[in-house]
């Protein structure tokens, strides 16, 4: 009887989810669309009938939820909804791509194929393979961007239901989300989804900090609402007098962005002044949009004094991802800075739903186009289709370019070019044409001569100077920021290296012949070990460029020496195995995995101590490194090397005074006589905590210091930081690389 009741409830939940999906599509469905969605639902329901999610609920609820996100939150049409309903069928069930093609046509089959291919991007056991898959994923994006939009909807639903996963899976999935999916959502203009993905990822990666900010926002909610009401009252009255149709919203900043600000500026929550933004959305005809936005700006600044350095005009020149809005920061009542965003209804929809707001995806073969997106995709395509480009380099460069702010510069003829923030003359040259970049020797910015590494600013007019004798240099990589420039420079260097390596090989072959030694891999290997080089081609290159002097190269002597060293090392290794040495920690401080007996040590980048959430990372040759889950390197490690992450926990949560752990705190504030003495007194005398090192510098009336301490756990560290803060209102204290409530 109990099973029947559960089945009945589940069936009802499926029916409700399906009806909600149809409601979300209402108003966009054309003739035959409802039937097509029903067919996709039936096929997916049948394919997943025996499958359940980790939470225990029927699997079909997941594709239904993804389809609803596509329709409701991204604004996609029938083709995308059908693909969302079927997105896991080819990968996880008996349904083949041919079955999908037969029932729903080529376009749906192509998208499903793309979704299937990118499913395992982060599941590879090898980082270079992972990066290669990421390139393939982006090639699919350049064919049909709906693949990525549906994948983002899939990831959003997975993040919303992450509670049912294991702790290890939560960390891995949250890290991937923050590493790639949130920046992709940002680049595609899906700000609402990008914000939610960041907040959900932070919830699992920095649980303590996330909950702290969430509680603080809840505590200050009524006070914030009261202030927003006071701020907008005079504006509403004046906007109505001007005959404008409008809506004003006050929205809090995301938890992720608040935490980021706390980290970057090293400030507590109470000192984050822009916790919310006011958004004025006007109902305006498209031809009057710009003038109406500036009219609202004029009204806002009549009442509140603006900060001239904080005006951002993305109405006249939209961002590369289509975002249009007018931003200003004004001094509101009670001396508080308030960010005001002014936009029209159309702009607001684009801001929330990105490029999807421009498109009406139905059952059309033709791809909708948009200048900004097409321009960006063509740049991505150009880099991806270069067979020489290194996947790992590409992934890092692309990741940086996804989130970078933009600047707008002009060619000598007045054409507008969009480049990432911090772009240089050289980036501009490569953006115009690869050959121009390779021959660039400098430029003129606003008619003034500038060097290659000159950073451009908004509104600059740029002219490139070239020379036929110029070739790309390796040190250019230190100051270019665009993926295209980096890829082209690396390609040139690679080609040059190959030519030099070939020459080096010929030189070395002659040397082997002179010394009457056989030229083979067995005799080349000792040379690699001796010169500590990774590859034979690097050995050839160093000989060609005379980094290794061929006249002083005694091959026979090196071969004999290397053999003797190898024997010595193998003896030492055997001795080490007999006497396994632990690091600078108690033998049983940490339990790894299911009590696996592996040597481990604490990562210096984050110095974990008992009370921190931790994980283990299996290194090559150094055992397991223990990191904090909110370590600055954690996201990259968990995203790129998920297969090398293992569970780790403290063996004993209670205070163990037999073992101390190293950690670092930062102190800063207004310099005054005896301030260092006060801090040292609290640490050494009052709390009797051992200090390993202390360094303090003072500049322009402010001081900043770093202190390395021995503590037993996070409770003792928190007590210490609270005491330091309580000793003087002039002192701020926080744990290194982490925001703090103190």
C-alpha positions in Angstrom: 0.0 0.0 0.0 2.8 2.3 0.9 4.5 1.8 -2.4 1.3 2.6 -4.3 0.9 5.8 -2.4 4.5 6.8 -3.2 4.0 5.9 -6.9 0.8 8.0 -7.0 2.6 11.0 -5.5 5.5 10.6 -7.9 3.1 10.4 -10.9 1.3 13.5 -9.6 4.7 15.3 -9.3 5.6 14.4 -12.9 2.2 15.6 -14.2 2.6 18.9 -12.2 6.1 19.5 -13.6 4.9 18.8 -17.1 2.0 21.3 -16.8 4.3 23.9 -15.3 6.6 23.5 -18.3 3.7 24.1 -20.7 2.7 27.2 -18.7 6.2 28.5 -19.0 6.0 28.1 -22.8 2.6 29.7 -23.1 2.5 32.6 -25.6 5.5 31.3 -27.6 4.1 28.0 -28.9 3.1 27.8 -32.5 1.0 25.2 -34.3 2.4 21.7 -33.7 4.8 22.8 -31.0 2.8 21.3 -28.1 2.6 18.0 -29.9 6.3 18.0 -30.4 7.0 18.8 -26.7 4.6 16.0 -25.7 6.4 13.5 -28.0 9.8 14.4 -26.5 8.4 14.2 -23.0 6.9 10.7 -23.7 10.2 9.4 -25.2 12.2 10.8 -22.2 9.7 9.4 -19.7 10.0 6.0 -21.2 13.8 6.1 -21.5 14.3 7.1 -17.9 11.4 5.1 -16.4 13.6 2.9 -14.2 16.1 5.6 -13.3 16.3 7.7 -10.1 18.3 10.7 -9.1 20.6 10.6 -6.0 17.8 12.3 -4.0 15.6 9.2 -4.8 13.1 11.1 -7.0 12.2 9.9 -10.5 14.9 10.9 -13.0 12.3 12.4 -15.5 11.9 15.4 -13.1 15.4 16.5 -13.9 14.9 17.0 -17.7 11.5 18.6 -17.0 13.2 21.1 -14.7 16.0 21.8 -17.2 13.4 22.4 -20.0 11.5 24.8 -17.7 14.6 26.8 -16.9 15.3 27.0 -20.7 11.8 28.3 -21.3 11.2 30.5 -18.3 14.6 31.8 -17.2 16.5 31.8 -20.5 13.6 32.4 -22.9 14.4 29.6 -25.4 11.8 28.1 -27.8 10.4 24.8 -28.7 13.6 23.2 -30.3 15.6 23.9 -27.2 12.8 22.6 -24.9 12.6 19.4 -26.9 16.5 19.1 -26.6 16.4 19.8 -22.9 13.8 17.0 -22.4 16.0 14.6 -24.3 19.5 15.9 -23.2 20.4 12.8 -21.2 18.8 10.1 -23.3 21.6 9.3 -25.7 24.3 9.3 -23.0 22.4 7.4 -20.3 19.7 5.3 -21.9 19.1 2.9 -24.8 17.9 5.7 -27.1 20.3 6.4 -30.0 21.1 9.5 -31.9 19.4 8.0 -35.0 16.2 7.5 -33.1 16.3 11.2 -32.1 17.0 12.2 -35.7 14.2 10.1 -37.0 11.6 11.5 -34.6 12.7 15.1 -34.2 14.9 16.0 -37.2 18.6 16.9 -37.8 18.7 20.2 -35.8 17.6 18.5 -32.6 20.0 15.6 -33.2 22.9 18.0 -33.7 22.2 19.8 -30.4 21.7 16.5 -28.5 25.0 15.2 -30.0 26.7 18.4 -28.8 25.2 18.0 -25.3 26.3 14.3 -25.2 29.9 15.2 -26.2 30.3 17.9 -23.6 28.8 15.8 -20.8 32.2 14.4 -19.9 34.4 17.5 -20.2 35.5 17.4 -16.6 35.4 13.6 -16.1 38.7 12.9 -17.8 41.7 11.5 -15.8 44.1 13.7 -17.6 44.1 17.5 -17.5 45.2 17.9 -21.2 42.4 15.6 -22.3 40.0 17.6 -20.2 41.2 20.9 -21.8 40.9 19.3 -25.3 37.3 18.3 -24.5 36.7 21.9 -23.4 37.9 23.1 -26.8 35.5 20.7 -28.5 32.7 21.9 -26.3 33.4 25.5 -27.5 33.5 24.4 -31.1 30.0 23.0 -30.6 29.1 26.4 -29.1 30.3 28.2 -32.2 28.1 25.8 -34.3 24.9 26.3 -32.2 25.0 28.3 -29.0 21.8 26.6 -27.8 24.1 23.7 -26.8 25.8 25.8 -24.1 22.5 27.5 -23.1 20.9 24.1 -22.4 24.0 22.9 -20.7 23.9 26.0 -18.4 20.2 25.2 -17.6 21.3 21.6 -16.8 24.1 22.8 -14.6 21.8 25.3 -12.8 19.3 22.5 -11.9 22.1 20.2 -10.7 23.4 23.0 -8.5 19.9 23.7 -7.1 19.7 20.0 -6.1 23.3 19.4 -5.0 22.3 18.7 -1.4 21.7 15.0 -2.2 25.2 14.4 -3.5 28.3 13.3 -1.5 30.6 16.0 -0.1 33.3 15.1 -2.6 30.9 15.5 -5.5 29.6 18.7 -4.1 33.1 20.2 -4.0 33.9 19.0 -7.5 30.7 20.1 -9.2 30.7 23.5 -7.3 34.4 24.1 -8.4 33.6 23.3 -12.1 30.7 25.7 -11.9 32.7 28.6 -10.6 35.6 27.8 -12.9 33.9 27.6 -16.2 30.0 27.6 -16.2 29.5 30.9 -14.3 32.0 32.8 -16.6 30.3 31.3 -19.6 26.9 32.5 -18.4 28.5 35.9 -17.8 29.9 36.0 -21.3 26.5 35.1 -22.8 24.8 37.8 -20.8 22.8 35.5 -18.5 23.4 37.6 -15.4 20.6 36.1 -13.3 21.9 32.6 -13.9 25.6 33.6 -13.5 24.8 35.2 -10.1 22.8 32.1 -8.9 25.5 29.7 -10.1 28.1 31.7 -8.2 26.1 31.9 -5.0 25.2 28.2 -5.1 28.9 27.3 -5.7 30.0 29.5 -2.8 27.4 27.8 -0.6 29.3 24.5 -0.9 32.9 25.8 -1.3 32.8 28.4 1.5 29.8 27.2 3.6 30.8 29.1 6.8 31.4 32.5 5.0 28.3 31.9 2.8 26.1 31.4 5.9 27.6 34.3 7.7 26.8 36.8 4.9 23.4 35.2 4.3 22.5 35.7 8.0 23.9 39.3 8.0 21.8 40.1 4.9 18.7 38.7 6.6 19.4 40.7 9.8 19.7 44.0 7.9 16.8 43.3 5.5 14.1 45.5 7.1 16.6 48.3 7.7 17.7 48.0 4.0 14.1 48.1 2.8 13.3 51.1 4.9 16.4 52.9 3.4 15.4 51.9 -0.2 11.9 53.3 0.3 13.3 56.6 1.6 15.7 56.8 -1.4 13.1 56.2 -4.1 10.2 58.3 -2.8 11.3 61.6 -4.2 12.4 59.9 -7.5 8.9 58.3 -8.0 7.1 61.6 -7.6 9.4 63.4 -10.2 9.4 60.5 -12.7 5.5 60.5 -12.7 5.5 64.3 -13.2 7.7 63.7 -16.3 5.1 61.3 -17.7 7.4 58.3 -17.6 6.1 54.7 -17.2 8.5 53.0 -14.9 9.2 50.4 -12.2 11.8 50.8 -9.4 13.4 47.8 -7.6 16.0 47.6 -4.9 18.0 44.4 -5.1 20.7 43.1 -2.7 24.1 42.2 -4.2 24.9 38.5 -4.5 26.5 36.7 -1.6 29.4 35.8 -3.9 30.1 39.4 -4.9 29.9 40.6 -1.3 32.4 37.9 -0.2 34.7 38.9 -3.1 34.6 42.5 -2.0 35.4 41.5 1.6 38.4 39.5 0.3 39.7 42.0 -2.2 39.4 45.0 0.1 40.1 43.1 3.3 37.1 44.6 5.0 34.4 43.1 7.3 30.8 42.8 6.2 29.8 46.1 8.0 32.2 48.1 5.8 30.7 46.8 2.5 28.8 50.0 1.6 27.1 48.9 -1.6 25.1 46.0 -0.4 22.3 46.7 -2.8 21.5 48.5 -6.1 18.5 50.5 -7.1 17.2 49.6 -10.6 15.0 52.0 -12.6 13.2 50.2 -15.5 11.3 52.4 -17.9 8.7 51.4 -20.5 10.0 53.2 -23.5 9.7 53.0 -27.3 12.9 51.8 -28.9 13.6 55.1 -30.7 13.4 57.0 -27.4 15.3 54.6 -25.2 18.6 56.5 -25.0 17.0 59.9 -24.4 14.6 58.5 -21.7 17.5 56.8 -19.9 19.5 60.1 -19.7 16.3 61.9 -18.7 16.0 59.5 -15.7 19.7 60.0 -15.0 19.2 63.7 -14.9 16.3 63.3 -12.4 18.3 61.0 -10.1 21.3 63.4 -10.1 19.0 66.4 -9.3 18.2 64.7 -6.0 21.5 62.9 -5.2 25.1 64.0 -6.0 26.8 61.5 -8.4 30.3 60.2 -8.1 31.8 61.2 -11.6 34.3 58.3 -11.5 31.5 55.8 -11.2 29.4 56.6 -14.4 29.2 53.7 -16.8 27.4 54.3 -20.1 26.5 50.9 -21.7 23.5 52.5 -23.4 25.5 54.4 -26.0 28.0 51.5 -26.4 26.6 48.1 -25.2 29.0 45.5 -23.8 30.2 42.7 -26.1 27.6 40.3 -24.7 24.7 42.7 -25.5 24.3 44.2 -22.0 22.8 47.7 -22.1 22.4 49.9 -19.0 23.3 53.2 -17.5 25.1 52.9 -14.1 25.9 55.6 -11.7 26.8 55.8 -8.0 25.2 58.6 -6.0 25.4 59.9 -2.4 22.1 58.9 -0.8 20.5 59.9 2.5 22.6 59.5 5.7 25.9 59.7 3.7 25.6 56.3 2.0 26.8 55.6 -1.6 24.0 53.9 -3.7 24.4 52.3 -7.1 21.6 53.2 -9.5 21.0 51.2 -12.7 18.8 52.8 -15.4 17.5 50.7 -18.3 14.4 50.0 -20.4 12.2 46.9 -20.3 13.9 45.6 -23.4 17.4 46.2 -21.9 16.3 44.5 -18.7 15.2 41.4 -20.5 18.5 41.2 -22.3 20.4 41.8 -19.1 18.5 38.9 -17.4 18.3 36.5 -20.4 21.3 37.5 -22.5 21.4 36.9 -26.2 18.5 34.5 -25.8 16.2 37.5 -25.4 17.1 38.5 -29.0 16.2 35.2 -30.4 13.0 33.3 -31.0 14.2 29.8 -31.4 11.5 27.8 -33.1 11.8 25.0 -35.6 13.9 27.1 -38.0 17.1 25.9 -39.6 18.5 29.4 -40.0 20.6 30.6 -37.0 19.7 34.0 -35.6 22.7 36.4 -35.6 23.8 39.2 -33.4 26.8 41.4 -34.2 28.4 41.2 -30.7 28.0 37.5 -30.2 29.0 36.7 -33.8 32.2 38.8 -33.4 33.1 37.0 -30.2 32.3 33.5 -31.6 34.3 34.2 -34.7 37.3 35.0 -32.5 36.7 31.8 -30.5 36.4 29.8 -33.7 39.6 31.3 -35.1 41.7 30.2 -32.1 40.0 26.8 -31.8 40.5 25.9 -35.4 44.2 26.6 -35.2 45.7 23.0 -35.1 48.8 24.2 -33.4 47.1 25.8 -30.4 47.8 24.2 -27.0 44.6 23.2 -25.3 45.8 23.9 -21.8 47.1 27.4 -22.7 43.8 28.1 -24.5 41.7 27.0 -21.5 43.6 29.4 -19.1 43.5 32.3 -21.6 39.8 31.8 -22.5 38.8 31.6 -18.9 40.5 35.0 -18.2 38.8 36.6 -21.2 35.3 35.3 -20.2 35.2 37.5 -17.1 37.3 40.5 -18.1 35.8 44.0 -18.3 35.8 45.7 -21.7 37.2 48.9 -23.1 36.3 50.6 -26.3 39.0 52.0 -28.6 39.0 53.4 -32.1 41.0 52.8 -35.3 42.5 55.8 -37.1 39.4 55.7 -39.4 37.1 55.9 -36.4 36.0 52.2 -36.3 35.1 51.0 -32.8 36.9 47.9 -31.4 36.1 46.1 -28.1 39.0 44.7 -26.1 39.4 43.3 -22.6 40.4 45.6 -19.8 44.3 46.0 -19.5 44.6 45.3 -23.3 47.8 46.7 -24.8 48.8 48.2 -28.2 50.0 44.7 -29.2 46.6 43.2 -28.3 44.9 45.8 -30.5 47.3 45.0 -33.4 46.6 41.3 -33.2 42.9 42.0 -32.9 43.0 43.9 -36.3 45.1 41.2 -38.0 47.6 38.5 -37.0 50.2 39.7 -39.5 49.9 43.3 -38.2 50.5 42.0 -34.6 53.6 40.0 -35.6 55.2 43.0 -37.3 54.1 45.6 -34.6 57.0 47.7 -33.1 54.8 50.2 -31.2 52.0 52.6 -31.9 50.4 56.0 -31.6 47.7 56.6 -29.0 45.9 59.9 -29.5 48.8 60.9 -31.7 51.5 60.2 -29.1 54.1 57.5 -29.6 53.8 54.6 -27.1 55.6 51.3 -26.7 54.2 47.8 -27.4 53.2 47.2 -23.8 51.3 50.5 -23.4 47.9 49.7 -21.8 44.9 51.2 -23.6 42.1 53.2 -22.0 38.4 53.8 -23.0 38.1 56.1 -26.0 41.7 55.9 -27.1 42.4 56.3 -30.9 45.1 53.8 -31.9 47.4 53.7 -34.8 49.9 50.7 -35.2 53.5 51.1 -36.3 55.2 48.1 -38.0 58.5 46.9 -39.4 59.2 44.2 -41.9 62.1 43.1 -39.7 60.0 42.6 -36.6 59.0 39.0 -35.4 57.0 37.9 -32.4 59.0 37.6 -29.2 58.5 35.3 -26.3 58.5 38.1 -23.7 55.4 39.6 -25.5 53.4 36.9 -23.6 54.1 38.8 -20.4 51.9 41.7 -21.3 49.3 40.7 -23.9 45.9 39.7 -22.4 43.8 38.5 -25.4 43.6 34.8 -26.2 44.1 35.5 -29.9 47.4 37.4 -29.3 48.7 34.8 -26.9 47.8 32.0 -29.3 49.6 33.6 -32.3 52.7 34.5 -30.3 52.9 30.9 -29.0 52.4 29.5 -32.5 55.3 31.5 -33.9 57.6 30.5 -31.0 56.6 26.9 -31.5 57.5 27.0 -35.2 60.8 28.7 -34.4 61.6 26.1 -31.8 60.9 23.3 -34.2 63.3 24.8 -36.8 66.0 25.3 -34.1 65.4 21.8 -32.7 66.0 20.2 -36.1 69.3 22.1 -36.4 70.2 21.0 -32.8 69.5 17.4 -33.7 71.9 17.5 -36.6 74.6 19.1 -34.4 74.2 16.4 -31.7 74.2 13.6 -34.3 77.5 14.8 -35.6 78.9 15.0 -32.0 77.8 11.4 -31.2 79.5 10.3 -34.5 82.7 12.0 -33.5 82.7 10.4 -30.0 81.9 7.0 -31.6 78.7 6.5 -29.6 75.5 5.2 -31.0 72.8 7.9 -31.5 69.7 6.3 -29.9 67.1 7.0 -27.2 69.0 4.9 -24.7 72.1 7.1 -24.9 70.0 10.4 -25.2 68.1 9.7 -21.9 71.2 10.3 -19.7 71.7 13.7 -21.3 68.0 14.6 -20.4 68.6 13.6 -16.8 71.9 15.4 -16.6 70.6 18.7 -17.9 67.2 18.2 -16.2 65.2 18.7 -19.5 61.7 17.4 -20.1 62.0 16.4 -23.7 64.5 15.5 -26.4 63.3 18.4 -28.6 64.2 20.7 -25.7 67.7 19.2 -25.6 68.1 19.8 -29.3 66.8 23.4 -28.9 69.2 24.2 -26.2 72.1 22.9 -28.2 71.0 24.9 -31.3 70.7 28.1 -29.2 74.0 27.4 -27.5 72.5 27.3 -24.0 74.4 24.0 -23.9 77.9 24.4 -25.2 78.6 21.5 -27.7 82.3 22.1 -27.5 82.3 21.2 -23.7 79.8 18.3 -24.1 81.5 15.0 -23.0 78.7 12.5 -23.8 80.6 9.3 -22.5 81.3 11.0 -19.2 77.6 12.1 -18.8 76.3 8.6 -19.5 78.6 7.0 -16.9 77.8 9.8 -14.3 74.0 9.4 -14.8 74.2 5.6 -14.4 76.0 6.0 -11.1 73.5 8.6 -9.9 70.5 6.4 -10.7 72.0 3.5 -8.7 72.5 5.8 -5.7 68.9 7.2 -6.0 67.3 3.8 -6.1 69.2 2.8 -2.9 68.0 6.0 -1.2 64.4 5.3 -2.3 64.5 1.8 -0.8 65.8 3.3 2.5 62.9 5.8 2.5 60.3 3.1 2.1 61.7 1.3 5.2 61.5 4.5 7.2 58.3 6.3 6.0 58.6 9.9 7.3 55.5 12.0 8.1 55.4 15.8 7.7 55.3 18.5 10.4 52.1 17.2 11.9 50.8 14.6 14.4 50.7 11.1 12.9 47.0 10.7 13.3 45.9 14.4 12.7 44.0 13.7 9.5 42.0 10.7 8.2 42.3 10.4 4.5 39.5 8.7 2.4 38.3 5.6 4.1 41.2 5.6 6.5 43.8 5.1 3.7 47.4 4.9 4.9 49.1 7.5 2.7 51.8 10.1 3.6 50.4 13.6 3.7 51.4 17.2 4.4 49.6 20.5 4.7 49.5 22.8 1.7 51.4 26.1 2.4 49.0 28.1 0.2 46.2 27.8 2.8 47.7 26.3 6.0 44.7 24.3 7.2 44.1 23.9 10.9 41.6 21.7 12.9 38.1 23.1 12.4 38.6 24.0 8.8 36.8 22.0 6.1 39.5 20.1 4.2 40.1 17.8 1.3 43.1 15.8 0.1 44.8 16.2 -3.3 47.0 13.4 -4.5 50.2 14.9 -5.9 52.9 13.3 -8.1 55.7 12.3 -5.8 54.7 14.3 -2.7 52.0 12.1 -1.3 48.7 13.8 -0.4 48.5 17.6 0.2 45.7 18.7 2.6 44.0 21.9 1.5 41.1 24.0 2.9 38.0 23.7 0.8 38.0 27.5 0.4 41.7 27.7 -0.5 42.5 30.0 -3.3 43.8 27.1 -5.4 40.9 24.7 -4.5 38.6 25.7 -7.4 41.3 25.1 -10.0 42.4 21.8 -8.5 38.9 20.4 -8.1 37.8 21.5 -11.6 40.9 20.3 -13.4 41.9 17.3 -11.4 38.7 16.0 -9.9 39.9 12.4 -10.1 42.8 13.2 -7.8 40.6 14.7 -5.0 40.0 12.5 -2.0 38.0 12.9 1.2 39.9 14.1 4.3 38.7 15.0 7.8 40.3 15.8 11.1 40.8 12.8 13.3 39.9 14.6 16.5 37.7 17.7 16.6 38.4 18.5 20.3 41.3 20.8 21.2 44.5 18.7 21.3 47.3 20.6 23.1 49.9 18.1 22.1 50.0 19.4 18.5 50.1 22.9 17.1 49.5 23.9 13.5 51.0 26.8 11.5 48.6 29.5 10.2 48.9 33.2 9.2 46.9 36.3 10.1 47.0 39.8 8.6 46.7 42.9 10.7 46.2 46.4 9.3 44.9 49.8 10.4 45.9 53.4 11.4 49.4 53.5 12.7 49.8 54.7 16.3 52.5 54.4 19.0 52.6 51.0 20.6 50.2 49.3 18.2 52.6 46.4 17.4 53.4 46.0 21.1 49.7 45.7 21.9 49.2 42.9 19.3 52.3 41.0 20.4 51.2 41.3 24.0 47.8 39.7 23.3 49.4 36.9 21.3 52.4 36.0 23.5 51.4 37.1 27.0 47.6 37.0 27.3 46.9 33.9 25.1 50.5 32.4 25.3 50.5 31.6 21.6 53.8 31.0 19.9 54.7 33.4 17.1 57.0 32.0 14.4 57.4 35.3 12.5 56.1 38.8 12.4 56.6 41.5 9.8 55.0 45.0 9.9 55.3 47.9 7.5 54.0 51.5 7.8 53.2 53.9 5.1 51.4 57.3 5.0 49.9 56.8 8.5 48.7 53.2 7.8 50.3 50.0 9.0 50.0 46.4 7.6 51.5 43.3 9.0 51.7 39.5 8.6 52.0 37.1 11.6 52.8 33.4 11.5 51.4 31.6 14.5 51.1 28.1 16.1 47.5 27.4 17.0 45.5 24.3 18.0 42.3 24.9 16.0 40.0 27.5 14.5 38.3 28.3 17.9 41.6 29.4 19.3 42.4 31.4 16.2 39.0 33.1 16.3 39.5 34.0 20.0 42.8 35.5 19.2 41.4 37.6 16.3 38.5 38.8 18.4 40.8 39.9 21.2 43.1 41.8 18.8 40.1 43.6 17.3 38.6 44.4 20.7 41.9 46.0 21.8 41.6 48.9 19.4 39.0 50.3 17.0 42.0 51.2 14.8 43.0 47.6 14.1 41.6 45.2 11.5 42.5 41.5 11.6 41.7 38.6 9.3 43.1 35.2 8.4 45.3 35.3 5.3 43.5 34.6 2.0 40.0 34.5 3.6 37.4 37.1 4.5 36.4 37.4 8.2 33.6 38.7 10.3 36.2 40.2 12.5 
